[in-house]
């Protein structure tokens, strides 16, 4: 899935002649903390609500000193790259440009999270397993072989650096309801299984959160 496929419609970018007050109004209307500035189809950058508050809101935003770097994604970037840009720059939106840096639109944080949440790897039934592995020993091919040897399929995987930077946490979503045999197989290969949640536990946790919400709403 590429960036150009998840563009948000209906958000008109700011011009340098627009005032801070006008920019704040648009941010409030669309519930955003950042907004693109465009001049003759060329992306100039992003403005944040903090940039505006630190200046005279009646002045054109072109006179402001902006705190944000020119963060953007190319239309051909994969959504994983877009997600990384949002997280790295702590943005609520990411502008998308074509090969000539012409502004095409934005991808919002909410739209991106909703896309991943609704994708098959998240919605398909299964279980979650987290491995703690030394970086030097990490091998996704070996991990896949261990899972597949127990007739499992890895639906998705994420890698996070541990607090100890020599280690990584590998989170696996596996299509099986019961992964006891997969866990045992990892342990046979001396993998440290840090966390597991099988389908029944996922359902119970979701039900508990739902019951808590209903109890709160009935107060």
N, C-alpha and C positions, 0 to 999 in steps of 0.2 A: 504494500500500500504506500503510495507516494504522497508527498505534501499537497500537491495540486488537487488531490481527490477529496480533501477535507476542509476546503476553504469555507469560511463563514460569509454568508450573503448579508447585504443590507447595512454594513458598517462603512460609512463614508470617511475616508482619512482626513486628517487636519491639514491645513495649509499654513505656511509660516505667517501669513497675515491674520490668521484666527487668533483671538485673544485667549488668555488663560481661563477667563470665565466661560467662554464657549467650549473650551476643551474639557473643563470640569463638568459642564452640562452633559456632554456626550459620554464621558466616563460614567457618570451617574446613571444615564439612560440605559447603557449597555452593561452596567455593573462590572466595570473594568478598572484596573489600577494603572494600566499602561495604554498608550494609544499611538498609532503610526502617524508620522508626518511625511507628506508626499509633495513634491514640486514637479509639475509637468510629467507625471507618471514615474518619476524617479524617487525611490525611497530615500529620505534624508535621515531617518532614525526614529526612535521612540521617545515619547515624553511620559513621565510618571506624574502621578498626583502630587508627590512630594516636590518635584521640580516646580510645579505651578504654585503650590503653597509658599514656597520660598521666594516667590517673585510677585510683582504687581499683577494681579489677575486682569487688570484692564489693558495691559500692554500686549502687543502681538507676541506669540510664542517664539517667533523668529529672533527676538531679542534676548531670549533666555539662554542661560548656560545649562546644558543638559547633563545629567549625571550618568546616563546610560550610554553604553557603547552601541554601535550599530549592529545589533543582533538580528539576524534574519536567517531564513531557510531558503534554499533553492527549490523550485517546483519539482525537481526530480529527486530530492532528498527523501529517504525512507522515513516513515513516521517514528522509528526508533531514534533516528538522529534528531528529529524535531523534539521528541520527549527529552533527550539529553540536553538540548539547547535551553529548553524551558527550565529544567532543573538547575543547570549550571548558572544561568543568569537570574534565576528566581523571578521569572516573568509570568504574567497572567495571559499574555498573548505572544505569538511569534509572527512577524510579517513574512510573507512569501513573495519571492521575486522570480522573474524569468532569467534567461541566460544573459540578458542585457541589463539586468538590475531594475527592470520595470516592475513596479508594484502590482501584484495580482490580487492580494487580499491578506487576510490573517487567519491563523488557527488559534482558537482559544484553548486555554488550559482545560476547561470543562468539556469541550468537544473532544479533545484528545483522550482524556480520561474515560469519557463515555464510550469512545470507540474501542479502547482496549478492554473495558469492563464487559462490553457486549460481544467481544470476539469469541470464537469457538473455544479457544484454549481456556477461557475463564468460565464460560457457561456450561461447558460439557462436564458431566459427572466424573468424579475421580477423587484422588487423594493428593496430599501435599507432603513432601519430604525435603528436609534441609540437611545437607552434608557440610561438614567443616573439613576443608582440605588444604594442605600446604600448597602454596602457589606452584612450587616446582613440580608437584605431582598431579596437577590438574590435567585431566584428559576427558573431554566430553565423549569421545569415541568409546573409551573404556566404560564410562558411566552408562552410556546407551546400551552397550553390550550386556552389562549386568542387569539392567531393567528388562531388556528384551529376552534374556535367557529365562525369565520368569513370566514370559508372555505379556509383558507390559509395554506400553507405548508412552514416551515422553511427549505431552501435549505442549508444554512450554517450559522454559528454564530461565532463571535470572542469576546473575553473579554479583555479589557484593563483597567489597574488601572488608575483612574483619578488623576489629580494633587492633589486633596484632596484625600488622601489615604483611606478615609472612604467610597469612592464612586468607582463604576466601570462603565465603558461604555460598553454596550452590543450592538454589531453591528449585525443586522439580515439581511440576504438576503431572501426575501419572493417571492414566485412564482407568485403573483398576479400583474397585471398591475396597478391597482388602489387600494391603501391601505387606502383610507380615512376611511372606516368603521373600519379597524384594529386600526388605530391611535385613533379614537374616543373611541374604546373599551379599549385601554390602558389608556387613560385619565380618563375613568370612574373608572378604578381601581387605580387611583392616581399615575400612572407611569408618570415620566417626559420624554416626547419625545424630545430629544435633536436635532435630525436632521432627515430629510426624503428626499429621492430622488426617485420619481416614474419613471416608465419606459420611459415616454415621456421626462422627464428632463434628464435622463441618455443619451438618444439618442441625445437630443439637445446639451448637453455638449460635447459629442464625436464629433458631427458634427462641433461644434465651434472650437475644437482643430484641427480637420482635415483641416478646411478652413484656420485657422491661419497658419498651416504648409504649405499648398499649396501657400498661399500668400507669405510666407517667401522664398520658393523655386523659386518663379517666379521673385523675386527681382533681 
